[in-house]
């Protein structure tokens, strides 16, 4: 194994949503791997990066302007931005804007053959197969405005869970057409992770699965643990992996599904009675 096993040295990687949490950890790890790292966020970036670009993911013009500020092509895109329920425009921020960004990079040739896309979904996206008809109908929207109109006309879709179901389904659905262009796409589905966003919603996000972690004697997962998996999936070391939503939850979903550890919420997510 060489020092450049992951193959990031000299590569240009874009991290969207890089101010804190998993996005920040990924950007820091990419720099340590020798990548040229461009970061985007609406919040201030408080660490060194090769390019820091402000972007408001609620505004298509801001996203298009941010794309225009990128210096040349990119070898990988890390889609890491996300907000919690209660944030106005959550679907636009968590999914629609980032789909627009990725597809614009591909359309204008800034992300091409040999490239990779890695997204952050969530365990909240696990029920995407149970809701496939609705999610597929949403993903059939061809652009930003039609996606916004779809959400506006469908109740109970402008929320965190639907944004992550959409992202997980998008990864599965785009794997084949993107592979024909030489581009891989994957996502992680994190379990509870000790990020600033999770702390701000600790009574729901960090409380979930606490009984499992207590029983197993393990700590809550960290942004660095998520980031290292993101780097792997986006790297040449994972060249055969495509269209995968990788659950990172210390085995909680599997234990709940097989009754090794009783978990009604897990069974509900997986559609198991």
Rosetta blueprint (number, residue, H / E / L):
1 X L
2 X L
3 X L
4 X L
5 X L
6 X L
7 X L
8 X L
9 X L
10 X L
11 X L
12 X E
13 X E
14 X E
15 X E
16 X E
17 X L
18 X L
19 X L
20 X L
21 X H
22 X H
23 X H
24 X H
25 X H
26 X H
27 X H
28 X H
29 X H
30 X H
31 X H
32 X H
33 X L
34 X L
35 X L
36 X E
37 X E
38 X E
39 X E
40 X E
41 X E
42 X L
43 X L
44 X L
45 X L
46 X L
47 X L
48 X L
49 X L
50 X L
51 X E
52 X E
53 X E
54 X E
55 X L
56 X L
57 X L
58 X L
59 X L
60 X H
61 X H
62 X H
63 X H
64 X H
65 X H
66 X H
67 X H
68 X H
69 X L
70 X L
71 X L
72 X L
73 X L
74 X L
75 X L
76 X E
77 X E
78 X E
79 X E
80 X L
81 X L
82 X L
83 X L
84 X L
85 X L
86 X L
87 X L
88 X L
89 X L
90 X H
91 X H
92 X H
93 X H
94 X H
95 X H
96 X H
97 X H
98 X H
99 X H
100 X H
101 X H
102 X H
103 X H
104 X H
105 X H
106 X H
107 X H
108 X L
109 X L
110 X L
111 X L
112 X L
113 X L
114 X L
115 X L
116 X E
117 X E
118 X E
119 X E
120 X E
121 X L
122 X L
123 X H
124 X H
125 X H
126 X H
127 X H
128 X H
129 X L
130 X L
131 X L
132 X H
133 X H
134 X H
135 X H
136 X H
137 X H
138 X H
139 X H
140 X L
141 X L
142 X L
143 X L
144 X H
145 X H
146 X H
147 X H
148 X H
149 X H
150 X H
151 X H
152 X H
153 X L
154 X L
155 X L
156 X L
157 X L
158 X L
159 X L
160 X H
161 X H
162 X H
163 X H
164 X H
165 X H
166 X H
167 X H
168 X H
169 X H
170 X H
171 X H
172 X H
173 X H
174 X H
175 X H
176 X H
177 X H
178 X H
179 X H
180 X L
181 X L
182 X L
183 X L
184 X E
185 X E
186 X E
187 X E
188 X E
189 X E
190 X E
191 X L
192 X L
193 X E
194 X L
195 X L
196 X H
197 X H
198 X H
199 X H
200 X H
201 X L
202 X L
203 X L
204 X L
205 X L
206 X L
207 X L
208 X L
209 X L
210 X H
211 X H
212 X H
213 X H
214 X H
215 X H
216 X H
217 X L
218 X L
219 X L
220 X L
221 X E
222 X L
223 X H
224 X H
225 X H
226 X H
227 X H
228 X H
229 X H
230 X H
231 X H
232 X H
233 X H
234 X L
235 X L
236 X H
237 X H
238 X H
239 X L
240 X L
241 X L
242 X L
243 X L
244 X L
245 X E
246 X E
247 X E
248 X E
249 X L
250 X L
251 X L
252 X H
253 X H
254 X H
255 X H
256 X H
257 X H
258 X L
259 X L
260 X L
261 X L
262 X L
263 X L
264 X H
265 X H
266 X H
267 X H
268 X H
269 X H
270 X H
271 X L
272 X L
273 X L
